Amino acid sequence: MSVGKLSYKGQIVIPKQLREKYGLKPDSNVRITEIDGHIVVIPIFDDPIKDTRGILKKKYPEETLTAGELIKEYREEEKKLEAGKEAKS
């Protein structure tokens, strides 16, 4: 999980790993919305079939996780990382 910083203009950098994974290039369009109290960035592609090739590979091929379950998993992962940082301090 990456951490970003919001600029005074409200801008944030999408980490390179995610830009490459989702095929985001300079001047790419994205939709920014709120889902279950979270800010979500959704890529908008000119040719959705061509441009989304490969991004639907699941991290858990044998499981189907809902968005809520994924958010819960990421929160737990983040808590573990924060606990590790505090232990080192």
N, C-alpha and C positions, 0 to 999 in steps of 0.2 A: 504494500500500500504506500502510495506517495503522499507527501504533504506539500501543499502549495501556500503561497502568500498572496493575498488580495492587494492589488495596487490601489493608490488613492483614486484612480479612475474606475475602479471596480473590475479591473482586468486580472485574469489568472492564467498561468501557463499550464497547458495540458501536458503531462509528462511524455517524453519522447516514446517510451515503450507503448503507451496507450495510443498516441498519434499513429505510430506504425501499425499497431494491431488493427485499428479501425480505418486505416487508409486516409487519415486526415492530413491535408496539405495546406499550405498558406491559402487563404481566401476560401477555405471549405466552409460550407454552411452547417450550422448546428441549431437544434431546437433546445431551448433551455426551459425547463418546466419544474414543477414541484410534484413529487409523488410521496405520499405518506410522510410528509414533513421533511423531505430531503430534496435538495437541489439536484436535478438530473440533466445531463448534457446528452442529447441524442443526435448522432450524425444524420445529415440530410444529404442524400446522394443524387447526382444528376441521372445516373443509370443504376437504379437500386440493385438490379440483378448482377451486373458486372462489378460494381464497386463494393458489394458486401460479400463477395466470394471469400470464404475462409473464416469470416468472423463468427459464424454460427457454431464453430466447433466448441463443444461443451467441455468445461473443466472436469465435470463428473458425467461421463457418458452413460453410466448405468443409472444415474439418478436424474430426476426432474425436480429442480428446486424453484420455488416461487421467488418473486422479488423480495418479499418479506423475509423469507428464509435466508436468502443471500445477504441481505442487509444485516440480519442477526449474526450470521457467520462472520462478516467483516467487522462488526462491532466487537465480537469476542476476540478476534485476532488483534484488533487495535488495543484492547484492554491488556492483552498479554504483552504486546510490544511496550506499552506505557509502563506496565509493572516491571519489565526488564530494565527500562531506562531508570526508573526510580531506585531499583536495587543496586545499580551501578553507581548512583550518586552518593 
